[in-house]
Amino acid sequence: MLTAALAALTLAVSPLPASAQTPPPAASGSRTATEAENARIVTAFYELAFNQHRPTEAARLYIGDRYIQHNPHVPNGAEAFYGYFEGFFRENPQSRVTIHRVIVDGDLVVLHLHSQETPDDPGRAIVDIFRVEAGKIVEHFDVIQEVPATTANGNTMFEGDKAD
């Protein structure tokens, strides 16, 4: 149930080193000003909600009057989001999320994340997709996968040729 709720709301968490407190920079010159602003909005939302554990404030600042949720386990609306995560963070004070990649295409912002409840938790690899409209997050999709202890190919779920 917890994994479904986290997946549904898209946002579980992992420890960030002090040097990584700021979201990764946007890919250089190919983003429009609107795309850069959309990336800033979504990463600021994530940092405030999931690393500073202030989901109500994050929702009030960054989620629009309507918030369409595509995870089948979570209701629509900002209240469903922060109502769940206020309690989650009280029970999981060490939870954090590391943002590995930020991809923007117009009004869509995609985050590739490593989410952990504790520093020892292998965590989950998450791809969250948000739609931003008029400076507010109005729609959310997610894909969540447990991080395995080993892989058949020796690659991690987060590193790559363009790794952070």
C-alpha positions in Angstrom: 0.0 0.0 0.0 2.8 2.4 0.9 4.6 1.7 -2.4 1.4 2.2 -4.3 0.7 5.5 -2.5 4.2 6.7 -3.1 4.0 5.6 -6.7 0.7 7.1 -7.1 1.7 10.5 -5.8 5.0 10.0 -7.5 7.3 11.0 -4.9 9.3 8.9 -2.6 12.8 9.9 -1.5 16.6 9.6 -1.1 19.5 11.4 0.7 21.1 14.3 -1.2 24.7 15.1 -0.5 25.2 18.7 0.7 26.6 19.6 -2.7 23.5 18.3 -4.5 20.9 20.3 -2.6 20.1 22.3 -5.7 18.4 20.5 -8.6 20.7 19.6 -11.5 21.1 22.4 -14.1 18.9 22.5 -17.1 20.4 21.2 -20.3 22.0 24.2 -21.9 21.0 26.2 -25.0 18.2 24.0 -26.3 15.5 25.0 -23.8 13.1 27.9 -24.4 12.6 30.4 -21.6 9.2 28.8 -20.9 10.8 25.3 -20.7 13.5 26.6 -18.4 10.9 28.1 -16.1 8.8 24.9 -16.2 11.9 22.9 -15.2 12.6 25.4 -12.4 9.0 25.2 -11.1 9.0 21.4 -11.0 12.4 21.0 -9.4 11.7 23.7 -6.8 8.4 21.8 -6.0 10.3 18.6 -5.6 13.0 20.1 -3.4 10.5 21.8 -1.1 8.1 18.9 -0.9 10.5 15.9 -0.7 13.8 17.1 0.6 12.6 19.9 2.9 9.5 17.8 3.8 7.1 20.7 3.3 4.5 19.2 1.0 1.7 21.5 1.9 3.7 24.6 1.3 5.0 23.1 -2.0 1.5 22.2 -3.1 0.2 25.7 -2.3 3.1 27.4 -4.2 3.4 25.1 -7.2 0.3 23.0 -7.8 -2.6 24.6 -9.7 -6.3 24.9 -8.8 -6.8 21.6 -10.6 -4.3 18.7 -10.3 -5.0 15.7 -12.5 -3.5 12.5 -11.2 -2.9 9.5 -13.5 -1.6 7.1 -10.9 -4.6 4.8 -10.4 -4.1 4.7 -6.6 -4.3 8.4 -5.9 -7.2 10.9 -6.2 -7.0 14.1 -8.1 -6.2 17.4 -6.3 -3.4 18.9 -4.3 -5.0 18.0 -1.0 -4.6 14.3 -1.7 -0.9 14.9 -2.3 -0.1 16.9 0.8 -2.6 15.1 3.0 -0.6 11.9 2.4 2.9 13.3 2.5 2.6 15.3 5.7 2.0 12.0 7.6 4.6 10.1 5.5 7.4 12.6 6.4 6.5 12.4 10.1 6.9 8.6 9.9 9.9 8.8 7.6 12.0 11.8 8.6 15.1 10.5 6.7 13.4 10.2 3.3 14.9 12.1 0.5 15.0 12.2 -3.3 17.9 12.7 -5.7 17.1 14.2 -9.0 19.4 12.7 -11.7 17.9 14.1 -14.8 15.5 16.9 -15.8 14.0 16.6 -19.3 11.7 19.3 -20.7 9.4 19.2 -23.8 7.2 22.3 -23.9 4.8 22.1 -21.0 6.0 18.6 -19.9 8.8 18.2 -17.3 10.2 14.7 -16.7 12.3 13.9 -13.6 14.5 10.8 -13.3 14.7 10.2 -9.6 16.2 8.0 -6.9 13.9 7.8 -3.9 14.8 6.4 -0.5 13.1 6.2 2.8 16.3 5.8 4.7 20.0 6.1 3.7 20.2 2.2 3.8 17.2 1.7 1.6 18.1 0.7 -2.0 15.1 2.8 -2.9 13.1 3.2 -6.1 13.9 4.5 -9.5 11.1 6.9 -10.5 10.2 8.8 -13.6 7.7 11.5 -12.8 6.1 13.4 -15.6 4.4 16.8 -14.9 2.5 19.1 -17.1 2.8 22.8 -16.2 0.2 25.4 -17.3 0.5 29.1 -16.6 3.3 28.5 -14.1 1.5 25.8 -12.0 1.8 22.0 -12.0 -1.6 20.7 -13.2 -1.1 17.1 -14.2 1.1 14.1 -13.1 2.1 10.7 -14.4 4.7 8.3 -12.9 6.5 5.1 -13.4 8.2 3.4 -10.3 10.6 0.5 -10.1 12.4 -1.0 -7.1 16.2 -0.6 -7.3 17.6 -4.2 -7.5 20.7 -5.3 -5.5 22.4 -6.5 -8.8 21.8 -6.1 -12.5 22.3 -8.5 -15.4 24.3 -5.8 -17.2 26.3 -4.3 -14.4 24.8 -0.8 -14.9 23.1 1.2 -12.3 19.6 2.6 -12.8 21.0 6.1 -12.5 24.5 6.4 -14.1 25.2 6.6 -17.8 27.2 8.4 -20.5 25.6 11.7 -19.4 25.4 10.9 -15.7 25.5 13.7 -13.2 
